[in-house]
Amino acid sequence: MEKPIRILHILQRMEAGGTQALLMNLYRNIDREKVQFDFLVHYKEKQFYDDEIKALGGEIYYFSVREDFKVLKYVKELKKFFREHKEYRVVHGHMFTLGWIYLYVAKKSGVKVRIAHSHANQSERNWKVVIKNIIKRLNERNATDLFACSKEAGEYLFKSKDFQVLNNAIDAKKFQAENEVRQRIRRELGVEDQFVIGHVGRFQPAKNHEFLIDIFEEIKKERPDAVLLLVGTGDLEDKVKEKVKKLGLADAVKFLGNRRNMNEIYQAMDVFLLPSHFEGLGIVAIEAQAAGIPCLCSDTTPTLVEISPLMKRISLEEGAKRWADLALEQGENEYAHQNMYDYVVCADFDICSQAKRMEDFYLKKYMEES
């Protein structure tokens, strides 16, 4: 049997995040006898998915430019890497801030297929946005193929260039609502008889955790039995904990860290909130709907997430009180905790079809450049 072709994915690190979840969903479901994934990351420390990647047969190459910011050293390391690894004819990049460097070096090193993939529909509004606007124009120039997680994400990074949308698909069967699972996980979390609000996301500015806490404070005024589950880690976690304590909500907010059983954690929830400043897609909202959980998301989240009657989008300008009122209304959604499998499949968010699509794409591109 011939060896599988190897695809090199380049991104920050294989932490518990949306882009990483997509890649792992693809990796688990792709035919690994034909296509294998390897990863070039930009932090040295071990990450959430590293052990699973190695168990599936993948390699991880650790660079450090995001830690030491030595760009010339990074370029030198990239040139050496591609000289020593001629097996990579396809490079799939997921971070445009450094894409203009690694795609350029890959091009000069003879890598024929160079993919740029957009995962965000805007940047944080600060001084960095000027630099990022310049960099994103350079990013596409060295790419042969363009992908995005949504129409909005593609237009943000690639403007009028032709790009393909690859839905951030999930294993829809794994997330199906099951009452037994719901009751068990609520017991394990100690929230059996409470009104459970949930959120999944890294503690970073884009996720808007401080506003989320404001919303929860308003919900508590109407539902004293409410509890908030926060899944994720990140730089702002301590700051959010301080705010929770200051508002006297410490007993009602559970910080769960990163979890591998998210298909079960969602089912403990009564309502899922995603008040992000921006999202490339918002795969967690797809997962929550797949688990039968009513969702309330900011209108900065692409319309693509509206895959079922469980979804409602609202402007951040409406304020915490309005968000709280709608969250309570969503808790009464008639479709809550029902089987949403058909909705996920019809919206083309089931991983089986997307994995086969990418498998065919990689194989075709690889053979064309052989």
PyMOL commands that set and color helices and strands:
alter all, ss='L'
color gray80, all
select helices_A, chain A and resi 18-29+50-55+65-68+71-84+96-108+128-141+151-158+172-175+179-189+205-207+209-222+237-246+250-252+262-268+283-290+303-305+316-330+341-346+351-368
alter helices_A, ss='H'
color red, helices_A
select strands_A, chain A and resi 5-10+35-41+60-62+90-93+113-118+145-148+164-165+195-200+226-231+253-257+271-274+295-298+311-314
alter strands_A, ss='S'
color yellow, strands_A
deselect
rebuild
show_as cartoon
